[in-house]
Amino acid sequence: MCGSNLEISAMLKEAAEDVTDRYCFEFGEAIQRVQPLEHAPFEIWLGLAQALADASGYRIVLQAAVVEPIEGKPETFRTAGWKDVASVEPALFLETT
């Protein structure tokens, strides 16, 4: 029984990673069509996140990378962590109790 729970857990984790990868890619492409990523105002990111949440039914979290410089490599950074900057809930799939 325990083995099957581990298998189910692994399958769910893999499915979650696939969904995350797919939506991250689609989200980035949608923004790129509107404006280059480095120049997109936060409101564009937030509006697209809300549209994606509404279309998918998923909660979307926008995160900013916390970066640190790489010693000996000017203007090169590594990601040191992540910080949540906004989250949106799907507005079109609300269930009343």
C-alpha positions as CSV (number, residue, x, y, z in Angstrom):
1,M,0.0,0.0,0.0
2,C,2.8,2.4,0.9
3,G,4.5,1.8,-2.4
4,S,1.4,2.7,-4.4
5,N,1.1,6.0,-2.4
6,L,4.6,6.9,-3.3
7,E,3.9,6.1,-7.0
8,I,0.8,8.2,-6.9
9,S,2.7,11.0,-5.2
10,A,5.4,10.8,-7.9
11,M,2.9,10.9,-10.7
12,L,1.1,13.9,-9.2
13,K,4.4,15.7,-8.7
14,E,5.4,15.0,-12.3
15,A,2.0,16.2,-13.6
16,A,2.2,19.4,-11.5
17,E,5.7,20.1,-12.9
18,D,4.4,19.6,-16.5
19,V,1.5,22.0,-15.9
20,T,3.8,24.6,-14.3
21,D,6.3,24.3,-17.2
22,R,3.6,24.6,-19.8
23,Y,1.9,27.6,-18.3
24,C,5.1,29.4,-17.5
25,F,6.1,29.1,-21.2
26,E,2.7,30.2,-22.5
27,F,2.6,33.1,-20.1
28,G,6.1,34.3,-21.2
29,E,5.2,34.0,-24.8
30,A,2.0,36.0,-24.3
31,I,3.9,38.8,-22.6
32,Q,6.6,38.7,-25.3
33,R,3.9,39.3,-28.0
34,V,2.7,42.4,-26.2
35,Q,6.1,43.9,-25.2
36,P,9.6,42.7,-24.6
37,L,9.8,41.1,-21.1
38,E,12.4,43.5,-19.7
39,H,10.1,46.5,-20.5
40,A,6.7,45.1,-19.6
41,P,5.0,47.1,-16.9
42,F,3.8,45.2,-13.9
43,E,0.1,45.9,-14.8
44,I,0.6,43.8,-18.0
45,W,2.1,40.9,-16.0
46,L,-0.8,41.1,-13.5
47,G,-3.5,41.3,-16.2
48,L,-2.1,38.3,-18.1
49,A,-1.8,36.4,-14.8
50,Q,-5.5,37.1,-14.1
51,A,-6.5,36.0,-17.6
52,L,-4.5,32.8,-17.3
53,A,-6.0,32.1,-13.9
54,D,-9.5,32.7,-15.2
55,A,-8.8,30.4,-18.3
56,S,-7.1,27.6,-16.3
57,G,-8.8,27.7,-13.0
58,Y,-5.4,27.8,-11.3
59,R,-4.1,30.2,-8.7
60,I,-1.2,32.1,-10.3
61,V,1.7,33.5,-8.3
62,L,4.1,36.0,-9.8
63,Q,7.6,35.9,-8.3
64,A,10.6,38.1,-8.6
65,A,14.1,36.5,-8.6
66,V,16.4,37.7,-5.8
67,V,19.8,37.9,-7.5
68,E,23.3,38.3,-6.3
69,P,26.4,39.2,-8.4
70,I,28.8,36.5,-9.5
71,E,32.3,37.4,-8.3
72,G,34.7,37.9,-11.2
73,K,32.0,38.2,-13.8
74,P,30.8,41.8,-14.2
75,E,27.1,42.4,-14.8
76,T,26.4,38.6,-14.3
77,F,24.1,37.5,-11.6
78,R,22.8,34.2,-10.1
79,T,19.4,33.6,-8.6
80,A,19.7,33.4,-4.8
81,G,16.0,32.9,-4.1
82,W,12.5,34.0,-5.0
83,K,10.0,36.5,-3.6
84,D,6.3,36.4,-4.2
85,V,5.2,39.8,-5.6
86,A,1.5,39.1,-6.5
87,S,-1.0,36.3,-6.6
88,V,-4.3,36.0,-8.4
89,E,-7.2,33.7,-8.0
90,P,-9.5,32.6,-10.8
91,A,-12.5,34.9,-10.8
92,L,-14.5,32.9,-13.3
93,F,-14.6,29.6,-11.4
94,L,-16.0,30.7,-8.0
95,E,-18.0,28.1,-6.1
96,T,-20.6,29.3,-3.6
97,T,-21.2,27.4,-0.5
